[in-house]
Amino acid sequence: MKASTSRCPTCRGPAKRDGNKLFPFCCERCQLVDLGRWLAEEYRVPAEERDATGGGIEPVTPQTDDGVN
Ligand SMILES: [Zn+2]
């Protein structure tokens, strides 16, 4: 068993564990790539669900005519 090296989920390259703030990623770029991919999934799933159920989420509109003046 390797003690301090693992595989980077993004590039499948070796990622050091010791003193690596980005672990399990090998570098900041790979971390951002994975994060971006993850966020893309997050946005895509609710959009598909909303489309399938036929709505339910109303757009939030700022109230401009609420007698502020
Ligand atoms: Zn990597």
N, CA, C, O and the ligand as a Tripos MOL2 file, in Angstrom:
@<TRIPOS>MOLECULE
protein
  277   275    70     0     0
PROTEIN
NO_CHARGES

@<TRIPOS>ATOM
      1 N           0.8360   -1.2040    0.0000 N.3       1 MET1
      2 CA          0.0000    0.0000    0.0000 C.3       1 MET1
      3 C           0.8650    1.2460    0.0000 C.2       1 MET1
      4 O           1.7730    1.3960    0.8170 O.2       1 MET1
      5 N           0.5630    2.1350   -0.9360 N.am      2 LYS2
      6 CA          1.3230    3.3720   -0.9980 C.3       2 LYS2
      7 C           0.9040    4.3070    0.1290 C.2       2 LYS2
      8 O          -0.2830    4.4950    0.3950 O.2       2 LYS2
      9 N           1.8800    4.8730    0.7660 N.am      3 ALA3
     10 CA          1.6140    5.6370    1.9760 C.3       3 ALA3
     11 C           1.0860    7.0310    1.6760 C.2       3 ALA3
     12 O           0.0980    7.4640    2.2690 O.2       3 ALA3
     13 N           1.7320    7.7240    0.7720 N.am      4 SER4
     14 CA          1.4300    9.1490    0.6640 C.3       4 SER4
     15 C           1.1010    9.5970   -0.7540 C.2       4 SER4
     16 O           1.1300   10.7910   -1.0550 O.2       4 SER4
     17 N           0.7910    8.6550   -1.6150 N.am      5 THR5
     18 CA          0.4620    9.0540   -2.9740 C.3       5 THR5
     19 C          -0.8580    8.4300   -3.3890 C.2       5 THR5
     20 O          -1.1050    7.2490   -3.1410 O.2       5 THR5
     21 N          -1.6920    9.2200   -4.0150 N.am      6 SER6
     22 CA         -2.9640    8.7140   -4.4840 C.3       6 SER6
     23 C          -3.1790    9.1870   -5.9180 C.2       6 SER6
     24 O          -2.3210    9.8480   -6.5040 O.2       6 SER6
     25 N          -4.3120    8.8450   -6.4590 N.am      7 ARG7
     26 CA         -4.5910    9.2370   -7.8360 C.3       7 ARG7
     27 C          -5.4670   10.4820   -7.8740 C.2       7 ARG7
     28 O          -6.4840   10.5710   -7.1860 O.2       7 ARG7
     29 N          -5.0520   11.4270   -8.6850 N.am      8 CYS8
     30 CA         -5.8460   12.6350   -8.8740 C.3       8 CYS8
     31 C          -7.1190   12.2700   -9.6400 C.2       8 CYS8
     32 O          -7.0400   11.6740  -10.7150 O.2       8 CYS8
     33 N          -8.2880   12.6200   -9.1000 N.am      9 PRO9
     34 CA         -9.5510   12.2480   -9.7510 C.3       9 PRO9
     35 C          -9.7160   12.8920  -11.1250 C.2       9 PRO9
     36 O         -10.4600   12.3880  -11.9660 O.2       9 PRO9
     37 N          -9.0340   13.9860  -11.3470 N.am     10 THR10
     38 CA         -9.2170   14.7110  -12.6070 C.3      10 THR10
     39 C          -8.3180   14.1760  -13.7050 C.2      10 THR10
     40 O          -8.7890   13.8420  -14.7920 O.2      10 THR10
     41 N          -7.0250   14.0940  -13.4250 N.am     11 CYS11
     42 CA         -6.0910   13.7290  -14.4820 C.3      11 CYS11
     43 C          -5.5230   12.3310  -14.2820 C.2      11 CYS11
     44 O          -4.7320   11.8550  -15.0970 O.2      11 CYS11
     45 N          -5.9240   11.6790  -13.2040 N.am     12 ARG12
     46 CA         -5.4730   10.3150  -12.9230 C.3      12 ARG12
     47 C          -3.9780   10.2510  -12.6780 C.2      12 ARG12
     48 O          -3.3800    9.1750  -12.6930 O.2      12 ARG12
     49 N          -3.3970   11.3770  -12.4600 N.am     13 GLY13
     50 CA         -1.9750   11.3930  -12.1750 C.3      13 GLY13
     51 C          -1.7280   11.2220  -10.6950 C.2      13 GLY13
     52 O          -2.6710   11.2510   -9.9040 O.2      13 GLY13
     53 N          -0.5010   11.0470  -10.3130 N.am     14 PRO14
     54 CA         -0.1720   10.8840   -8.9030 C.3      14 PRO14
     55 C          -0.3940   12.1740   -8.1300 C.2      14 PRO14
     56 O           0.0460   13.2440   -8.5500 O.2      14 PRO14
     57 N          -1.0780   12.0660   -7.0030 N.am     15 ALA15
     58 CA         -1.3150   13.2220   -6.1580 C.3      15 ALA15
     59 C          -0.7290   12.9510   -4.7840 C.2      15 ALA15
     60 O          -1.0910   11.9830   -4.1150 O.2      15 ALA15
     61 N           0.1710   13.8140   -4.3800 N.am     16 LYS16
     62 CA          0.7840   13.6250   -3.0720 C.3      16 LYS16
     63 C          -0.1830   14.0180   -1.9660 C.2      16 LYS16
     64 O          -0.9790   14.9470   -2.1000 O.2      16 LYS16
     65 N          -0.0860   13.2870   -0.8840 N.am     17 ARG17
     66 CA         -0.9790   13.5550    0.2410 C.3      17 ARG17
     67 C          -0.3000   14.4320    1.2970 C.2      17 ARG17
     68 O          -0.9280   15.2950    1.9100 O.2      17 ARG17
     69 N           0.9630   14.1940    1.4850 N.am     18 ASP18
     70 CA          1.6670   14.9170    2.5390 C.3      18 ASP18
     71 C           1.7690   16.4020    2.2170 C.2      18 ASP18
     72 O           2.3460   16.7920    1.2020 O.2      18 ASP18
     73 N           1.2070   17.2120    3.0830 N.am     19 GLY19
     74 CA          1.3210   18.6520    2.9250 C.3      19 GLY19
     75 C           0.6130   19.1820    1.7000 C.2      19 GLY19
     76 O           0.9180   20.2740    1.2210 O.2      19 GLY19
     77 N          -0.3340   18.4100    1.1890 N.am     20 ASN20
     78 CA         -1.0390   18.8340   -0.0140 C.3      20 ASN20
     79 C          -2.4400   19.3190    0.3600 C.2      20 ASN20
     80 O          -3.3240   18.5260    0.6850 O.2      20 ASN20
     81 N          -2.6190   20.6390    0.3050 N.am     21 LYS21
     82 CA         -3.9130   21.1950    0.6760 C.3      21 LYS21
     83 C          -4.9870   20.8130   -0.3280 C.2      21 LYS21
     84 O          -6.1790   20.8380   -0.0210 O.2      21 LYS21
     85 N          -4.5570   20.4640   -1.5200 N.am     22 LEU22
     86 CA         -5.5000   20.1950   -2.6050 C.3      22 LEU22
     87 C          -5.8560   18.7200   -2.7110 C.2      22 LEU22
     88 O          -6.6500   18.3330   -3.5680 O.2      22 LEU22
     89 N          -5.2740   17.8930   -1.8440 N.am     23 PHE23
     90 CA         -5.5560   16.4740   -1.8890 C.3      23 PHE23
     91 C          -7.0560   16.2250   -1.8990 C.2      23 PHE23
     92 O          -7.7590   16.8930   -1.1420 O.2      23 PHE23
     93 N          -7.5970   15.3170   -2.6960 N.am     24 PRO24
     94 CA         -6.8650   14.3130   -3.4860 C.3      24 PRO24
     95 C          -6.4330   14.7920   -4.8740 C.2      24 PRO24
     96 O          -6.0590   13.9760   -5.7160 O.2      24 PRO24
     97 N          -6.4800   16.0700   -5.1140 N.am     25 PHE25
     98 CA         -6.0670   16.5680   -6.4210 C.3      25 PHE25
     99 C          -4.5750   16.8390   -6.4250 C.2      25 PHE25
    100 O          -3.9650   17.1060   -5.3900 O.2      25 PHE25
    101 N          -4.0030   16.7620   -7.6230 N.am     26 CYS26
    102 CA         -2.5600   16.9300   -7.7090 C.3      26 CYS26
    103 C          -2.1950   18.3940   -7.8090 C.2      26 CYS26
    104 O          -1.0810   18.7800   -7.4550 O.2      26 CYS26
    105 N          -3.1130   19.2160   -8.2840 N.am     27 CYS27
    106 CA         -2.8020   20.6300   -8.4360 C.3      27 CYS27
    107 C          -4.1030   21.4350   -8.3940 C.2      27 CYS27
    108 O          -5.2030   20.8840   -8.4480 O.2      27 CYS27
    109 N          -3.9400   22.7420   -8.2960 N.am     28 GLU28
    110 CA         -5.1130   23.6010   -8.1620 C.3      28 GLU28
    111 C          -5.9940   23.5210   -9.3980 C.2      28 GLU28
    112 O          -7.2200   23.5670   -9.2960 O.2      28 GLU28
    113 N          -5.3810   23.4030  -10.5470 N.am     29 ARG29
    114 CA         -6.1310   23.3470  -11.7910 C.3      29 ARG29
    115 C          -7.0760   22.1460  -11.8060 C.2      29 ARG29
    116 O          -8.2360   22.2560  -12.2020 O.2      29 ARG29
    117 N          -6.5570   21.0040  -11.3680 N.am     30 CYS30
    118 CA         -7.3780   19.7970  -11.3560 C.3      30 CYS30
    119 C          -8.5230   19.9460  -10.3580 C.2      30 CYS30
    120 O          -9.6270   19.4530  -10.5900 O.2      30 CYS30
    121 N          -8.2550   20.6240   -9.2590 N.am     31 GLN31
    122 CA         -9.3130   20.8320   -8.2780 C.3      31 GLN31
    123 C         -10.4200   21.7010   -8.8640 C.2      31 GLN31
    124 O         -11.6020   21.4220   -8.6660 O.2      31 GLN31
    125 N         -10.0400   22.7460   -9.5800 N.am     32 LEU32
    126 CA        -11.0240   23.6380  -10.1760 C.3      32 LEU32
    127 C         -11.8120   22.9290  -11.2670 C.2      32 LEU32
    128 O         -13.0160   23.1370  -11.4090 O.2      32 LEU32
    129 N         -11.1380   22.1040  -12.0210 N.am     33 VAL33
    130 CA        -11.8190   21.3570  -13.0790 C.3      33 VAL33
    131 C         -12.8810   20.4600  -12.4750 C.2      33 VAL33
    132 O         -14.0080   20.3990  -12.9650 O.2      33 VAL33
    133 N         -12.5130   19.7600  -11.4000 N.am     34 ASP34
    134 CA        -13.4680   18.8620  -10.7620 C.3      34 ASP34
    135 C         -14.6060   19.6480  -10.1250 C.2      34 ASP34
    136 O         -15.7620   19.2310  -10.1850 O.2      34 ASP34
    137 N         -14.2840   20.7690   -9.5220 N.am     35 LEU35
    138 CA        -15.3120   21.6010   -8.8940 C.3      35 LEU35
    139 C         -16.2840   22.1180   -9.9480 C.2      35 LEU35
    140 O         -17.4980   22.1080   -9.7400 O.2      35 LEU35
    141 N         -15.7530   22.5640  -11.0650 N.am     36 GLY36
    142 CA        -16.6040   23.0620  -12.1400 C.3      36 GLY36
    143 C         -17.5180   21.9770  -12.6700 C.2      36 GLY36
    144 O         -18.6880   22.2220  -12.9630 O.2      36 GLY36
    145 N         -16.9780   20.7860  -12.7880 N.am     37 ARG37
    146 CA        -17.7720   19.6570  -13.2660 C.3      37 ARG37
    147 C         -18.8960   19.3530  -12.2840 C.2      37 ARG37
    148 O         -20.0330   19.0820  -12.6710 O.2      37 ARG37
    149 N         -18.5470   19.4060  -11.0140 N.am     38 TRP38
    150 CA        -19.5140   19.1080   -9.9580 C.3      38 TRP38
    151 C         -20.6310   20.1440   -9.9490 C.2      38 TRP38
    152 O         -21.8040   19.7940   -9.8200 O.2      38 TRP38
    153 N         -20.2710   21.4190  -10.0860 N.am     39 LEU39
    154 CA        -21.2680   22.4760  -10.0980 C.3      39 LEU39
    155 C         -22.1610   22.3600  -11.3180 C.2      39 LEU39
    156 O         -23.3640   22.6090  -11.2370 O.2      39 LEU39
    157 N         -21.5870   21.9860  -12.4340 N.am     40 ALA40
    158 CA        -22.3700   21.8220  -13.6590 C.3      40 ALA40
    159 C         -23.4330   20.7530  -13.4480 C.2      40 ALA40
    160 O         -24.5670   20.9000  -13.9050 O.2      40 ALA40
    161 N         -23.0730   19.6880  -12.7640 N.am     41 GLU41
    162 CA        -24.0370   18.6300  -12.4700 C.3      41 GLU41
    163 C         -25.1420   19.1740  -11.5660 C.2      41 GLU41
    164 O         -26.3200   18.8810  -11.7670 O.2      41 GLU41
    165 N         -24.7550   19.9600  -10.5800 N.am     42 GLU42
    166 CA        -25.7100   20.5200   -9.6400 C.3      42 GLU42
    167 C         -26.7510   21.3670  -10.3490 C.2      42 GLU42
    168 O         -27.9350   21.3130  -10.0180 O.2      42 GLU42
    169 N         -26.3140   22.1380  -11.3080 N.am     43 TYR43
    170 CA        -27.2360   23.0320  -12.0050 C.3      43 TYR43
    171 C         -28.1100   22.2600  -12.9750 C.2      43 TYR43
    172 O         -29.2650   22.6140  -13.2110 O.2      43 TYR43
    173 N         -27.5480   21.2070  -13.5310 N.am     44 ARG44
    174 CA        -28.2580   20.5150  -14.5840 C.3      44 ARG44
    175 C         -29.4010   19.6530  -14.0290 C.2      44 ARG44
    176 O         -30.4770   19.5860  -14.6230 O.2      44 ARG44
    177 N         -29.1640   19.0100  -12.9110 N.am     45 VAL45
    178 CA        -30.1520   18.0750  -12.3670 C.3      45 VAL45
    179 C         -31.4660   18.7620  -11.9810 C.2      45 VAL45
    180 O         -32.5270   18.2910  -12.3900 O.2      45 VAL45
    181 N         -31.4390   19.8710  -11.1990 N.am     46 PRO46
    182 CA        -32.6970   20.5420  -10.8570 C.3      46 PRO46
    183 C         -33.4190   21.0570  -12.0890 C.2      46 PRO46
    184 O         -34.6500   21.0680  -12.1240 O.2      46 PRO46
    185 N         -32.6800   21.4800  -13.0900 N.am     47 ALA47
    186 CA        -33.2990   22.0070  -14.3030 C.3      47 ALA47
    187 C         -34.0900   20.9140  -14.9940 C.2      47 ALA47
    188 O         -35.1950   21.1520  -15.4830 O.2      47 ALA47
    189 N         -33.5330   19.7260  -15.0350 N.am     48 GLU48
    190 CA        -34.2360   18.6240  -15.6790 C.3      48 GLU48
    191 C         -35.4420   18.2070  -14.8430 C.2      48 GLU48
    192 O         -36.5030   17.8890  -15.3820 O.2      48 GLU48
    193 N         -35.2710   18.2120  -13.5350 N.am     49 GLU49
    194 CA        -36.3650   17.8320  -12.6660 C.3      49 GLU49
    195 C         -37.5330   18.8100  -12.7770 C.2      49 GLU49
    196 O         -38.6960   18.4100  -12.8250 O.2      49 GLU49
    197 N         -37.1990   20.0910  -12.8160 N.am     50 ARG50
    198 CA        -38.2220   21.1130  -12.9030 C.3      50 ARG50
    199 C         -39.0040   20.9600  -14.2100 C.2      50 ARG50
    200 O         -40.2210   21.1410  -14.2550 O.2      50 ARG50
    201 N         -38.2730   20.6230  -15.2620 N.am     51 ASP51
    202 CA        -38.9110   20.4730  -16.5580 C.3      51 ASP51
    203 C         -39.8300   19.2500  -16.5600 C.2      51 ASP51
    204 O         -40.8710   19.2470  -17.2180 O.2      51 ASP51
    205 N         -39.4410   18.2310  -15.8310 N.am     52 ALA52
    206 CA        -40.2080   16.9880  -15.8270 C.3      52 ALA52
    207 C         -41.4800   17.1380  -15.0020 C.2      52 ALA52
    208 O         -42.5230   16.5910  -15.3610 O.2      52 ALA52
    209 N         -41.4000   17.8710  -13.9060 N.am     53 THR53
    210 CA        -42.5680   18.0040  -13.0400 C.3      53 THR53
    211 C         -43.4930   19.1310  -13.4900 C.2      53 THR53
    212 O         -44.6200   19.2470  -13.0090 O.2      53 THR53
    213 N         -43.0220   19.9380  -14.3930 N.am     54 GLY54
    214 CA        -43.8760   20.9760  -14.9580 C.3      54 GLY54
    215 C         -43.9440   22.2340  -14.1140 C.2      54 GLY54
    216 O         -44.9660   22.9200  -14.0970 O.2      54 GLY54
    217 N         -42.8730   22.5410  -13.4200 N.am     55 GLY55
    218 CA        -42.8090   23.8110  -12.6920 C.3      55 GLY55
    219 C         -42.8740   23.6280  -11.1910 C.2      55 GLY55
    220 O         -42.6210   22.5390  -10.6750 O.2      55 GLY55
    221 N         -43.2140   24.6950  -10.4950 N.am     56 GLY56
    222 CA        -43.2450   24.6480   -9.0460 C.3      56 GLY56
    223 C         -42.2940   25.6600   -8.4410 C.2      56 GLY56
    224 O         -42.4750   26.0900   -7.3020 O.2      56 GLY56
    225 N         -41.2910   26.0370   -9.1950 N.am     57 ILE57
    226 CA        -40.3300   27.0250   -8.7090 C.3      57 ILE57
    227 C         -40.6060   28.3680   -9.3970 C.2      57 ILE57
    228 O         -40.4190   28.5050  -10.6060 O.2      57 ILE57
    229 N         -41.0440   29.3400   -8.6250 N.am     58 GLU58
    230 CA        -41.3430   30.6320   -9.2150 C.3      58 GLU58
    231 C         -40.1030   31.5220   -9.2010 C.2      58 GLU58
    232 O         -39.3230   31.4890   -8.2490 O.2      58 GLU58
    233 N         -39.9250   32.3050  -10.2390 N.am     59 PRO59
    234 CA        -38.7860   33.2200  -10.2780 C.3      59 PRO59
    235 C         -38.9420   34.3240   -9.2490 C.2      59 PRO59
    236 O         -40.0270   34.8730   -9.0580 O.2      59 PRO59
    237 N         -37.8370   34.6360   -8.5900 N.am     60 VAL60
    238 CA        -37.8720   35.6700   -7.5660 C.3      60 VAL60
    239 C         -37.7230   37.0370   -8.2170 C.2      60 VAL60
    240 O         -36.6970   37.3360   -8.8280 O.2      60 VAL60
    241 N         -38.7540   37.8630   -8.0800 N.am     61 THR61
    242 CA        -38.6900   39.1970   -8.6710 C.3      61 THR61
    243 C         -38.6150   40.2450   -7.5730 C.2      61 THR61
    244 O         -39.3420   40.1640   -6.5840 O.2      61 THR61
    245 N         -37.7610   41.2030   -7.7380 N.am     62 PRO62
    246 CA        -37.6470   42.2700   -6.7350 C.3      62 PRO62
    247 C         -38.9020   43.1400   -6.7280 C.2      62 PRO62
    248 O         -39.4390   43.4890   -7.7790 O.2      62 PRO62
    249 N         -39.3540   43.4800   -5.5310 N.am     63 GLN63
    250 CA        -40.5490   44.3010   -5.4290 C.3      63 GLN63
    251 C         -40.1810   45.7680   -5.5340 C.2      63 GLN63
    252 O         -39.6040   46.3490   -4.6150 O.2      63 GLN63
    253 N         -40.5230   46.3510   -6.6610 N.am     64 THR64
    254 CA        -40.1370   47.7550   -6.8890 C.3      64 THR64
    255 C         -41.2930   48.6910   -6.5910 C.2      64 THR64
    256 O         -41.0810   49.8770   -6.3390 O.2      64 THR64
    257 N         -42.4950   48.1810   -6.6150 N.am     65 ASP65
    258 CA        -43.6710   49.0660   -6.3990 C.3      65 ASP65
    259 C         -44.2980   48.7840   -5.0370 C.2      65 ASP65
    260 O         -45.5100   48.6110   -4.9150 O.2      65 ASP65
    261 N         -43.4470   48.7430   -4.0250 N.am     66 ASP66
    262 CA        -43.9410   48.3880   -2.7040 C.3      66 ASP66
    263 C         -44.0590   49.6060   -1.8010 C.2      66 ASP66
    264 O         -44.0700   49.4770   -0.5770 O.2      66 ASP66
    265 N         -44.1460   50.7820   -2.3980 N.am     67 GLY67
    266 CA        -44.3120   52.0030   -1.6060 C.3      67 GLY67
    267 C         -43.0640   52.3670   -0.8430 C.2      67 GLY67
    268 O         -43.1450   52.8010    0.3060 O.2      67 GLY67
    269 N         -41.9250   52.2000   -1.4530 N.am     68 VAL68
    270 CA        -40.6620   52.5200   -0.7890 C.3      68 VAL68
    271 C         -40.4830   54.0240   -0.7360 C.2      68 VAL68
    272 O         -39.9620   54.5590    0.2420 O.2      68 VAL68
    273 N         -40.9070   54.6950   -1.7690 N.am     69 ASN69
    274 CA        -40.7480   56.1550   -1.8090 C.3      69 ASN69
    275 C         -41.8560   56.8470   -1.0340 C.2      69 ASN69
    276 O         -41.8820   58.0760   -0.9610 O.2      69 ASN69
    277 ZN         -4.4570   16.2380  -11.5560 Zn       70 ZN70
@<TRIPOS>BOND
     1     1     2 1
     2     2     3 1
     3     3     4 2
     4     3     5 am
     5     5     6 1
     6     6     7 1
     7     7     8 2
     8     7     9 am
     9     9    10 1
    10    10    11 1
    11    11    12 2
    12    11    13 am
    13    13    14 1
    14    14    15 1
    15    15    16 2
    16    15    17 am
    17    17    18 1
    18    18    19 1
    19    19    20 2
    20    19    21 am
    21    21    22 1
    22    22    23 1
    23    23    24 2
    24    23    25 am
    25    25    26 1
    26    26    27 1
    27    27    28 2
    28    27    29 am
    29    29    30 1
    30    30    31 1
    31    31    32 2
    32    31    33 am
    33    33    34 1
    34    34    35 1
    35    35    36 2
    36    35    37 am
    37    37    38 1
    38    38    39 1
    39    39    40 2
    40    39    41 am
    41    41    42 1
    42    42    43 1
    43    43    44 2
    44    43    45 am
    45    45    46 1
    46    46    47 1
    47    47    48 2
    48    47    49 am
    49    49    50 1
    50    50    51 1
    51    51    52 2
    52    51    53 am
    53    53    54 1
    54    54    55 1
    55    55    56 2
    56    55    57 am
    57    57    58 1
    58    58    59 1
    59    59    60 2
    60    59    61 am
    61    61    62 1
    62    62    63 1
    63    63    64 2
    64    63    65 am
    65    65    66 1
    66    66    67 1
    67    67    68 2
    68    67    69 am
    69    69    70 1
    70    70    71 1
    71    71    72 2
    72    71    73 am
    73    73    74 1
    74    74    75 1
    75    75    76 2
    76    75    77 am
    77    77    78 1
    78    78    79 1
    79    79    80 2
    80    79    81 am
    81    81    82 1
    82    82    83 1
    83    83    84 2
    84    83    85 am
    85    85    86 1
    86    86    87 1
    87    87    88 2
    88    87    89 am
    89    89    90 1
    90    90    91 1
    91    91    92 2
    92    91    93 am
    93    93    94 1
    94    94    95 1
    95    95    96 2
    96    95    97 am
    97    97    98 1
    98    98    99 1
    99    99   100 2
   100    99   101 am
   101   101   102 1
   102   102   103 1
   103   103   104 2
   104   103   105 am
   105   105   106 1
   106   106   107 1
   107   107   108 2
   108   107   109 am
   109   109   110 1
   110   110   111 1
   111   111   112 2
   112   111   113 am
   113   113   114 1
   114   114   115 1
   115   115   116 2
   116   115   117 am
   117   117   118 1
   118   118   119 1
   119   119   120 2
   120   119   121 am
   121   121   122 1
   122   122   123 1
   123   123   124 2
   124   123   125 am
   125   125   126 1
   126   126   127 1
   127   127   128 2
   128   127   129 am
   129   129   130 1
   130   130   131 1
   131   131   132 2
   132   131   133 am
   133   133   134 1
   134   134   135 1
   135   135   136 2
   136   135   137 am
   137   137   138 1
   138   138   139 1
   139   139   140 2
   140   139   141 am
   141   141   142 1
   142   142   143 1
   143   143   144 2
   144   143   145 am
   145   145   146 1
   146   146   147 1
   147   147   148 2
   148   147   149 am
   149   149   150 1
   150   150   151 1
   151   151   152 2
   152   151   153 am
   153   153   154 1
   154   154   155 1
   155   155   156 2
   156   155   157 am
   157   157   158 1
   158   158   159 1
   159   159   160 2
   160   159   161 am
   161   161   162 1
   162   162   163 1
   163   163   164 2
   164   163   165 am
   165   165   166 1
   166   166   167 1
   167   167   168 2
   168   167   169 am
   169   169   170 1
   170   170   171 1
   171   171   172 2
   172   171   173 am
   173   173   174 1
   174   174   175 1
   175   175   176 2
   176   175   177 am
   177   177   178 1
   178   178   179 1
   179   179   180 2
   180   179   181 am
   181   181   182 1
   182   182   183 1
   183   183   184 2
   184   183   185 am
   185   185   186 1
   186   186   187 1
   187   187   188 2
   188   187   189 am
   189   189   190 1
   190   190   191 1
   191   191   192 2
   192   191   193 am
   193   193   194 1
   194   194   195 1
   195   195   196 2
   196   195   197 am
   197   197   198 1
   198   198   199 1
   199   199   200 2
   200   199   201 am
   201   201   202 1
   202   202   203 1
   203   203   204 2
   204   203   205 am
   205   205   206 1
   206   206   207 1
   207   207   208 2
   208   207   209 am
   209   209   210 1
   210   210   211 1
   211   211   212 2
   212   211   213 am
   213   213   214 1
   214   214   215 1
   215   215   216 2
   216   215   217 am
   217   217   218 1
   218   218   219 1
   219   219   220 2
   220   219   221 am
   221   221   222 1
   222   222   223 1
   223   223   224 2
   224   223   225 am
   225   225   226 1
   226   226   227 1
   227   227   228 2
   228   227   229 am
   229   229   230 1
   230   230   231 1
   231   231   232 2
   232   231   233 am
   233   233   234 1
   234   234   235 1
   235   235   236 2
   236   235   237 am
   237   237   238 1
   238   238   239 1
   239   239   240 2
   240   239   241 am
   241   241   242 1
   242   242   243 1
   243   243   244 2
   244   243   245 am
   245   245   246 1
   246   246   247 1
   247   247   248 2
   248   247   249 am
   249   249   250 1
   250   250   251 1
   251   251   252 2
   252   251   253 am
   253   253   254 1
   254   254   255 1
   255   255   256 2
   256   255   257 am
   257   257   258 1
   258   258   259 1
   259   259   260 2
   260   259   261 am
   261   261   262 1
   262   262   263 1
   263   263   264 2
   264   263   265 am
   265   265   266 1
   266   266   267 1
   267   267   268 2
   268   267   269 am
   269   269   270 1
   270   270   271 1
   271   271   272 2
   272   271   273 am
   273   273   274 1
   274   274   275 1
   275   275   276 2
@<TRIPOS>SUBSTRUCTURE
     1 MET1         2 RESIDUE 1 A MET
     2 LYS2         6 RESIDUE 1 A LYS
     3 ALA3        10 RESIDUE 1 A ALA
     4 SER4        14 RESIDUE 1 A SER
     5 THR5        18 RESIDUE 1 A THR
     6 SER6        22 RESIDUE 1 A SER
     7 ARG7        26 RESIDUE 1 A ARG
     8 CYS8        30 RESIDUE 1 A CYS
     9 PRO9        34 RESIDUE 1 A PRO
    10 THR10       38 RESIDUE 1 A THR
    11 CYS11       42 RESIDUE 1 A CYS
    12 ARG12       46 RESIDUE 1 A ARG
    13 GLY13       50 RESIDUE 1 A GLY
    14 PRO14       54 RESIDUE 1 A PRO
    15 ALA15       58 RESIDUE 1 A ALA
    16 LYS16       62 RESIDUE 1 A LYS
    17 ARG17       66 RESIDUE 1 A ARG
    18 ASP18       70 RESIDUE 1 A ASP
    19 GLY19       74 RESIDUE 1 A GLY
    20 ASN20       78 RESIDUE 1 A ASN
    21 LYS21       82 RESIDUE 1 A LYS
    22 LEU22       86 RESIDUE 1 A LEU
    23 PHE23       90 RESIDUE 1 A PHE
    24 PRO24       94 RESIDUE 1 A PRO
    25 PHE25       98 RESIDUE 1 A PHE
    26 CYS26      102 RESIDUE 1 A CYS
    27 CYS27      106 RESIDUE 1 A CYS
    28 GLU28      110 RESIDUE 1 A GLU
    29 ARG29      114 RESIDUE 1 A ARG
    30 CYS30      118 RESIDUE 1 A CYS
    31 GLN31      122 RESIDUE 1 A GLN
    32 LEU32      126 RESIDUE 1 A LEU
    33 VAL33      130 RESIDUE 1 A VAL
    34 ASP34      134 RESIDUE 1 A ASP
    35 LEU35      138 RESIDUE 1 A LEU
    36 GLY36      142 RESIDUE 1 A GLY
    37 ARG37      146 RESIDUE 1 A ARG
    38 TRP38      150 RESIDUE 1 A TRP
    39 LEU39      154 RESIDUE 1 A LEU
    40 ALA40      158 RESIDUE 1 A ALA
    41 GLU41      162 RESIDUE 1 A GLU
    42 GLU42      166 RESIDUE 1 A GLU
    43 TYR43      170 RESIDUE 1 A TYR
    44 ARG44      174 RESIDUE 1 A ARG
    45 VAL45      178 RESIDUE 1 A VAL
    46 PRO46      182 RESIDUE 1 A PRO
    47 ALA47      186 RESIDUE 1 A ALA
    48 GLU48      190 RESIDUE 1 A GLU
    49 GLU49      194 RESIDUE 1 A GLU
    50 ARG50      198 RESIDUE 1 A ARG
    51 ASP51      202 RESIDUE 1 A ASP
    52 ALA52      206 RESIDUE 1 A ALA
    53 THR53      210 RESIDUE 1 A THR
    54 GLY54      214 RESIDUE 1 A GLY
    55 GLY55      218 RESIDUE 1 A GLY
    56 GLY56      222 RESIDUE 1 A GLY
    57 ILE57      226 RESIDUE 1 A ILE
    58 GLU58      230 RESIDUE 1 A GLU
    59 PRO59      234 RESIDUE 1 A PRO
    60 VAL60      238 RESIDUE 1 A VAL
    61 THR61      242 RESIDUE 1 A THR
    62 PRO62      246 RESIDUE 1 A PRO
    63 GLN63      250 RESIDUE 1 A GLN
    64 THR64      254 RESIDUE 1 A THR
    65 ASP65      258 RESIDUE 1 A ASP
    66 ASP66      262 RESIDUE 1 A ASP
    67 GLY67      266 RESIDUE 1 A GLY
    68 VAL68      270 RESIDUE 1 A VAL
    69 ASN69      274 RESIDUE 1 A ASN
    70 ZN70       277 GROUP 0 **** ****
